Structures are given as structure tokens and as C-alpha cells.
Amino acid sequence: MTSVGHSLVGASIGLVCLPGFKKIQNRLVFLVGFIAVASLPDWPIPGWGHYRLDISHSVIVNGGIMLGLVLGMRGLAGPTLQTYRLAVVGMLITWLSHFLLDTLYVDSSMALFRPLSDIEISLPVPWLKTMPHVPPPFDRQILSIFWYEALTFMPFLILAAIWRVRSRSVVPGSGDGSNT
């Protein structure tokens, strides 16, 4: 998978969970954070095992890290964590979405439950393919892979944007969101 799909899904979830920040800079930083978290298992962290897809793509290992982070955040920023509860849950869903998206590729299967199980999971979507090499060069095959990912995952961002606009236009007390 490329970062295109992960970024679009991360931005979509971030848009739905975005707190009502007044400043555009805060909104952008928040969305960039969601995009970064969506690709976190692919980060080139030493010992993380991304190229082997073991530790970095284990739901068990990542779930433990998530639990530790949430418990740590709860201890350090209890009231703030309550204020941004939807954002925290959204971040965790974004992080977990990475694993689901990676199983959708035709030429990819992953042992998501290592170290407890080596059973590999694959839910192939015929038009989603992994990259044969890391760009550059941006040859026809790489551009095609980017294009199909954008077409597949862009609807999520469009739906999230529509939802965001519609949820903002609901007038409190009207019940149905209409201004009549």
C-alpha cells in the first residue's frame, strides 16, 4: 500500500472527529496528526520491523502500545482527555485502520496477530496492488497504483466533508437540521 490510501482514510476519520477549533492552524495540525497516525506502522523506526511486517503490523503489539498511551495520557491529562475523548478514539481507530487497509491488497497478506498466531489474513480488492519499488521514478505503474488508491479511498474523505458540513449546519433545537 502507498501512503495515499492511509492518508485519505486518516484525514476522513480526523475530519469526523475534529474538535471545534476556532483557528484554521489548529484544525490543520489536528488533521496532519491523524494522517501521520494512519501511517504510523510504516514509519522507519529502528527495530520496528516494517520491512518484515511483523512487530510493526501486529494488532497485538500495537494494541498494547495504544493501551499504554491511553493510560499514560489519562494519568497526565485526565480532564483534557475527557474533553477530546472523540479525538482520542478517532486516533485509535485511525491507527487500527492501517492494518485493515494493508490486508486489502491483492499481493499482500499479513499475520496481524503475531506473536500469538502466524495465520496470515488477506482480503484482496482486485484493483489495489502494492508498489513494485519505492518511487522515484514515478513510472506508469506507480502512478496507476496511486490513482486507484485515490479513487478507492477519496469517497471516504468526500463523505466525511459532507457529514462535517451538514452536522455544522444543524440549528440547535430544530430537530431535523432544516432552517425552516
C-alpha positions as CSV (number, residue, x, y, z in Angstrom):
1,M,0.0,0.0,0.0
2,T,1.1,3.6,-0.6
3,S,0.6,6.4,1.8
4,V,-2.3,7.7,-0.4
5,G,-4.9,5.4,0.9
6,H,-3.7,5.6,4.5
7,S,-3.6,9.5,4.3
8,L,-7.1,9.7,2.8
9,V,-8.6,7.4,5.4
10,G,-6.7,9.2,8.3
11,A,-7.9,12.6,7.0
12,S,-11.5,11.2,6.8
13,I,-11.6,10.0,10.3
14,G,-9.8,13.1,11.5
15,L,-12.4,15.3,9.8
16,V,-15.3,13.4,11.6
17,C,-13.5,13.7,15.0
18,L,-12.2,17.2,14.6
19,P,-13.0,19.3,17.7
20,G,-14.5,22.8,17.1
21,F,-11.2,24.7,17.0
22,K,-11.6,28.4,16.0
23,K,-8.1,28.7,14.4
24,I,-7.5,27.1,11.0
25,Q,-3.9,26.3,12.0
26,N,-5.2,24.2,14.9
27,R,-7.5,22.3,12.6
28,L,-4.7,21.6,10.1
29,V,-2.3,20.4,12.8
30,F,-5.0,18.1,14.1
31,L,-5.7,16.7,10.6
32,V,-2.0,16.2,9.9
33,G,-1.7,14.3,13.2
34,F,-4.5,11.9,12.0
35,I,-2.7,11.5,8.7
36,A,0.6,10.7,10.5
37,V,-1.1,8.2,12.8
38,A,-2.7,6.5,9.8
39,S,0.8,5.6,8.5
40,L,2.5,5.0,11.9
41,P,3.1,1.2,11.4
42,D,5.0,2.1,8.2
43,W,7.4,4.6,9.9
44,P,11.1,3.7,9.6
45,I,11.7,3.2,13.3
46,P,14.7,1.1,14.2
47,G,13.8,-2.3,15.4
48,W,10.1,-1.7,14.4
49,G,10.3,-4.4,11.7
50,H,8.3,-2.6,9.0
51,Y,10.0,-4.4,6.1
52,R,9.3,-7.7,7.7
53,L,5.7,-6.7,8.6
54,D,5.9,-8.4,12.0
55,I,6.1,-6.2,15.0
56,S,5.0,-3.0,13.2
57,H,1.9,-4.7,11.7
58,S,0.9,-6.8,14.8
59,V,-2.5,-5.7,16.2
60,I,-1.4,-7.3,19.5
61,V,1.8,-5.3,19.8
62,N,0.2,-2.1,18.5
63,G,-2.9,-2.6,20.7
64,G,-0.6,-2.9,23.8
65,I,1.2,0.4,22.8
66,M,-2.2,2.1,22.3
67,L,-3.4,0.9,25.7
68,G,-0.2,2.2,27.3
69,L,-0.5,5.5,25.6
70,V,-4.2,6.0,26.6
71,L,-3.5,5.0,30.2
72,G,-0.5,7.3,30.3
73,M,-2.5,10.2,28.8
74,R,-5.3,9.5,31.2
75,G,-2.8,9.9,34.1
76,L,-1.1,13.0,32.8
77,A,-4.0,14.8,31.2
78,G,-7.2,13.4,32.7
79,P,-9.6,16.4,32.2
80,T,-8.1,17.2,28.8
81,L,-8.5,13.6,27.7
82,Q,-12.2,13.7,28.6
83,T,-12.6,16.9,26.5
84,Y,-11.0,15.3,23.5
85,R,-12.4,11.8,24.0
86,L,-13.8,11.6,20.5
87,A,-10.5,12.7,19.1
88,V,-8.6,10.0,21.1
89,V,-11.0,7.3,20.0
90,G,-10.7,8.5,16.4
91,M,-6.9,8.4,16.6
92,L,-7.0,4.8,17.8
93,I,-9.5,3.9,15.0
94,T,-7.2,5.6,12.5
95,W,-4.2,3.7,13.8
96,L,-6.1,0.4,13.6
97,S,-7.4,1.2,10.1
98,H,-3.8,0.8,8.8
99,F,-4.0,-2.9,9.3
100,L,-7.3,-3.4,7.6
101,L,-6.2,-1.3,4.6
102,D,-3.0,-3.3,4.3
103,T,-5.0,-6.6,4.0
104,L,-6.9,-5.2,1.0
105,Y,-4.1,-5.5,-1.4
106,V,-4.1,-8.4,-3.9
107,D,-0.4,-9.3,-3.4
108,S,-0.4,-8.8,0.4
109,S,-1.2,-10.9,3.4
110,M,-0.3,-10.2,7.0
111,A,0.0,-12.1,10.2
112,L,-1.9,-9.4,12.2
113,F,-1.9,-11.4,15.5
114,R,1.8,-12.1,16.0
115,P,3.2,-13.2,18.3
116,L,0.1,-15.2,19.3
117,S,-0.6,-16.5,15.8
118,D,1.2,-16.7,12.4
119,I,-2.1,-17.1,10.4
120,E,-2.0,-14.6,7.6
121,I,-5.0,-12.5,6.6
122,S,-5.7,-11.2,3.1
123,L,-8.9,-9.5,1.9
124,P,-7.9,-8.7,-1.6
125,V,-9.6,-6.0,-3.7
126,P,-8.7,-6.7,-7.3
127,W,-7.5,-3.2,-8.3
128,L,-5.4,-2.5,-5.3
129,K,-1.8,-3.5,-5.7
130,T,1.4,-2.9,-3.8
131,M,4.2,-0.9,-5.3
132,P,6.9,-2.9,-7.1
133,H,9.5,-0.3,-6.0
134,V,9.7,2.8,-3.9
135,P,9.5,6.0,-6.1
136,P,11.2,7.7,-7.7
137,P,10.9,7.0,-10.5
138,F,7.2,7.7,-10.8
139,D,6.6,5.4,-13.7
140,R,3.2,4.5,-15.2
141,Q,2.7,1.5,-12.9
142,I,3.3,3.6,-9.7
143,L,1.1,6.4,-10.9
144,S,-1.6,3.8,-11.7
145,I,-1.4,2.4,-8.2
146,F,-1.7,6.0,-6.7
147,W,-4.7,6.7,-9.0
148,Y,-6.6,3.5,-8.0
149,E,-5.9,4.2,-4.3
150,A,-7.2,7.8,-4.6
151,L,-10.3,6.6,-6.5
152,T,-10.9,3.9,-3.8
153,F,-10.4,6.0,-0.7
154,M,-11.3,9.6,-1.8
155,P,-15.1,8.9,-1.4
156,F,-14.4,8.4,2.4
157,L,-13.0,11.9,2.6
158,I,-15.8,13.4,0.5
159,L,-18.4,11.7,2.7
160,A,-16.6,13.0,5.9
161,A,-16.5,16.5,4.5
162,I,-20.3,16.4,3.6
163,W,-21.0,15.0,7.1
164,R,-18.9,17.7,8.7
165,V,-20.7,20.5,6.8
166,R,-24.2,19.1,7.4
167,S,-23.5,18.5,11.1
168,R,-22.4,22.1,11.4
169,S,-25.5,23.4,9.7
170,V,-27.9,21.8,12.2
171,V,-29.6,24.5,14.2
172,P,-29.8,23.6,17.9
173,G,-33.4,22.8,18.8
174,S,-34.8,22.4,15.3
175,G,-34.6,18.7,15.4
176,D,-34.2,17.9,11.7
177,G,-31.4,20.3,10.7
178,S,-33.6,22.3,8.4
179,N,-33.7,26.1,8.8
180,T,-37.4,26.4,8.0
